[in-house]
Amino acid sequence: MYRNKKISALIPAAGSGKRMGKGLKKQYLTLNGKEILNWTLENLLELSCIDDVVIIVPTKDVEDVFEKVEKWLFDAQIKTPFKIVAGGETRQASVYKGLLALDHDSDYVLIHDGVRPFVPNQQIEMFLNVIMDDETIDGVIAGIEVTDTLKRIGPDHIILETLDRTSIWAVQTPQIFGFNLLKAAHERAISEQLSVTDDAALIEILGKRTKIVKSDAENIKITKPFDLIVAEAIIKTHYMKVEML
């Protein structure tokens, strides 16, 4: 419980990892001898404010991942209750399946990608405080300011216009919403056959307000081979003890 509210976490990790091109789903690739999904879970669940977690994986992986997560959490001395559920054909469908697996007494749901192993856990309580303290907002999501110049192009890749990047942010996870609101948003999307790429978009469709909070540049999503190189550098910088000569 955090401030007398039950906080549940959903970890979508049902992707196929085709862009990685490694022949193994990206959530199961290893960084410094530890699977990416293990890094994500340990960094997130070391927080006492997370009461339970549902991890969404490919259907054929459910039993295997359950056994692995049970061992990972035991070895890390983490006692957070967890469930493993089979995902759907899309991320959106997978998150909804995760919502259905949660107990209905959850107050808030925190969604975090299974392949973002370096979740800024020092910021999670700050995110929760933002949504709990401001009654005018319905969600809080992590994001970073865009630094590259952005162009809108046509089908032939000809530039149509240059966008004003000062009002554009790159969206990350975690994303936090009230449980009932998020479930209602997903059910509306199902009824209207709407397809989106993140849960904040569903909240927008309902006409609700979501606030973006600055995250950490190291909160990377691992999708391509180069991301593994960056991730290993982050581990060497922040997670490995340097022996003093």
Secondary structure as GFF3:
##gff-version 3
##sequence-region A 1 245
A	DSSP	beta_strand	7	12	.	.	.	ID=ss1
A	DSSP	three_ten_helix	26	28	.	.	.	ID=ss2
A	DSSP	beta_strand	30	31	.	.	.	ID=ss3
A	DSSP	beta_strand	34	35	.	.	.	ID=ss4
A	DSSP	alpha_helix	36	45	.	.	.	ID=ss5
A	DSSP	beta_strand	52	57	.	.	.	ID=ss6
A	DSSP	three_ten_helix	59	61	.	.	.	ID=ss7
A	DSSP	alpha_helix	62	75	.	.	.	ID=ss8
A	DSSP	beta_strand	82	86	.	.	.	ID=ss9
A	DSSP	alpha_helix	91	101	.	.	.	ID=ss10
A	DSSP	beta_strand	108	111	.	.	.	ID=ss11
A	DSSP	alpha_helix	121	133	.	.	.	ID=ss12
A	DSSP	beta_strand	139	145	.	.	.	ID=ss13
A	DSSP	beta_strand	150	153	.	.	.	ID=ss14
A	DSSP	beta_strand	159	163	.	.	.	ID=ss15
A	DSSP	three_ten_helix	165	167	.	.	.	ID=ss16
A	DSSP	beta_strand	169	178	.	.	.	ID=ss17
A	DSSP	alpha_helix	179	192	.	.	.	ID=ss18
A	DSSP	alpha_helix	199	205	.	.	.	ID=ss19
A	DSSP	beta_strand	210	214	.	.	.	ID=ss20
A	DSSP	alpha_helix	225	238	.	.	.	ID=ss21
###
